[in-house]
Amino acid sequence: MSDITPPRRPRILALANQKGGVGKTTTAINLATAMAAVGEKVLILDIDPQGNASTGLGINRAARLVSTYDVLLGGESLDRAIMRTAVPNLYLVPATVDLSGAELELIDLDRRNFRLRDAIAAAKLDFDHILIDCPPSLTLLTINAMAAADAVLVPLQCEFFALEGLSQLLKTVERVKGSLNPALEIQGVVLTMFDRRNNLSEQVAADVRGFLGDKVYETVIPRNVRISEAPSHGKPALIYDHRCPGSQAYINLAGEVLQREQQYRAA
């Protein structure tokens, strides 16, 4: 019997919402940073053509030599695309603007819905978690993320149309589950841009909790100027100002996410 321990299989979470401006990339960066801070080894896959997760982690465009575009469409291995970030335990596969044309290019390819899943399966990865930062739309890139993921984490802005967008996303998850990835589930929904001075925020939070129950995390992410400033400095908010309310909220969220992850691993 061999003494060699097989490499662990990372848990893969897709951060998805077809609506832009909900704090999806901010959540990806800061959740990953908080998880890394407690010793988890984390990889972010940036598959948003805007490349905001890459920029927010201080990776300038000239340094993105091998990107998610190259992995999905150029035949490059995922291993070659992985970069270290300034955050210990946190790694990144960056995105470039080339991804903006990927939708059309993917249509004619074999296993077009499974390109990301196949790339992950072929790689020699040593991570506890992979977080996939999806585009703010339900495109083939997002479908690839959901086909590769164990679960979906949904950032949801506390605004009037939140539930309408959420029901659309849930239908997409169900379709992917039915045809591409039977094991896919919702890991949780995190309420973002919460403003305690605004009655609407409280109402939306109550509605979402009424609709999804304990799938909604207890932690809510407040509107916070320090969170908004951090990406322009190429740093996660937790590095830029770890004492601000937004950073503290992401630390609490990481605790909840990891607790749920332990339950999934134990099941």
Residue, then its C-alpha position, 0 to 999 in steps of 0.5 A: m500500500s502506497d504511503i503517498t497521499p493523493p492530492r486533495r480535491p479543492r471545493i469549488l465555489a462559483l460567485a455568480n449573479q447576472k446583475g452587475g454592481v452587486g459586489k460580486t468581485t469585491t466579495a470574491i477578493n475579500l472572502a478569499t483573503a479572509m479564508a487565506a488569513v485563517g490558513e486556507k489555501v485559495l485560488i481565484l479564477d477570474i473569468d470576468p472579461q473586465g478582469n476586476a478581480s485581477t486588478g483588485l489584487g494588484i496584478n497589472r495587465a502587463a503581468r497577465l501572461v497566461s490568462t483564463y482565456d488561454v486556459l479555456l481557448g488556447g490550450e494552456s494548462l491551468d497550472r501554468a496560469i496560476m500566479r501568486t498574489a501579495v496575500p499569503n495563501l492566495y493565488l490567482v488565474p488572471a483575466t484579460v480583455d481577450l475573454s470578451g470574445a470568448e462567448l462566440e469562440l466557445i460556441d463551436l468547440d467540443r465540450r464547450n460547457f465543460r472547458l473549465r471543468d476539464a482544465i481543473a480536472a487536468a491540473k495538479l492543484d493543491f488548494d482547499h478552495i477555488l473561487i470563480d469570479c463570474p461575469p455579470s451575465l448568464t453567458l457560456l463563461t458563467i455556465n462553464a463556472m457552474a458546470a465546474a463548481d460544487a456550489v454557487l455563492v450569490p452576492l445580492q444587493c439590497e435593492f428593489f429588484a433583488l428578488e426578481g434577479l435572484s429567481q432568474l439565477l436560481k432557475t439557471v442553477e436548476r437548469v445546469k443541475g438538471s443537464l450539466n452538473p447534478a451535484l450543483e447546489i446553492q452554498g449561500v446568498v450574501l446580502t451586500m451594500f446593506d444600509r441600516r439607515n434605509n428601510l428598503s435594505e431591511q425590507v429586502a433582507a426580510d424578503v430574501r430571508g423569507f424566500l430562502g431561509d437559512k440559505v441566506y448568511e447571517t452576515v450582511i456586507p454594509r455599504n462602506v467607503r473603504i471597501s470601495e476605495a481598496p480596489s484602486h489601490g490594488k488591495p483587498a479591503l482586508i489589507y487596505d483597512h482591516r478594521c473598517p466595518g466592511s472588512q470585519a463583515y467579510i471576516n465574519l462571512a468567511g467564518e460562516v462559509l467555512q463552517r458550511e464547507q466543513q458540514y459539506r465535507a463531513a456529509 
